[in-house]
Amino acid sequence: MSTAAVTPSRPGQVLADLLPSPTLRVGGAGAARVRDAALVLGGAALTGLAAQIAVPVPGTPVPVTGQTFAALLVGTTLGARRGASSLAVYALAGLAGVPWFADGASGIGVSFGYILGMILATAVVGALARRGADRSVLRMAGTMLLGEAVIYAVGVPYLAYAADLSASAAVAAGLTPFLIGDALKAALAMGLLPTAWKLVRR
């Protein structure tokens, strides 16, 4: 038997904090840990599912996927700790053989640096979300662009190393083809999360 109560919005919260908090026999702290574990696993699963939306890009081993958008969405909605934990679970499970990296891949490939970057990026955008960065259109745009920059800051150098590319070739293969798509993802997030907060406040 469990009951649930919706927590009212207040400063310092992310959207996941507003989810109903069940009261279980294990007590409030135990129930919160169960909820957090479910959110972490759900975030990892969402990222893995989004990674299967993959479009090959000529001239680069890195496809366009929904993976980065899902990762940044996980970070902003779950917060830094749970968001980074979700992406760490995603990365470790993929290394262990779960085929949920882009195109159903697993293990370490030339694009694995982007996944490492996503772990860091979710922590960054999650921390910003707790400071209200996901509650307005302009701040959400900046948050998404910063998160994407963090991903590239790790992913592109890793691609250069793993694929034996020069810095300019790595930028051409691992950054330039994705800028338009990233701008569209940022625009989607600009509308999605601030709108979610407006609905919550009602």
JOZI-V518842 format. One record per residue. SS is DSSP state (2 for helix, 1 for strand, 0 for the rest). Layout:
# JOZI-V518842
ss=(SS/SS)
This chain:
# JOZI-V518842
ss=(0/0/0/1/1/0/0/0/0/0/0/0/0/0/2/2/2/2/0/0/1/1/0/0/0/0/0/2/2/2/2/2/2/2/2/2/2/2/2/2/2/2/2/2/2/2/2/2/2/2/2/0/0/1/1/0/0/0/0/0/0/0/0/1/1/0/2/2/2/2/2/2/2/2/2/2/2/2/0/2/2/2/2/2/2/2/2/2/2/2/2/2/2/2/2/0/0/0/0/0/0/2/2/2/0/0/0/0/0/0/0/2/2/2/2/2/2/2/2/2/2/2/2/2/2/2/2/2/2/2/0/0/0/0/0/0/2/2/2/2/2/2/2/2/2/2/2/2/2/2/2/2/2/2/2/2/2/2/2/2/2/2/0/0/0/0/2/2/2/2/2/2/2/2/0/2/2/2/2/2/2/2/2/2/2/2/2/2/2/2/2/2/2/2/2/2/2/2/2/2/2/0)
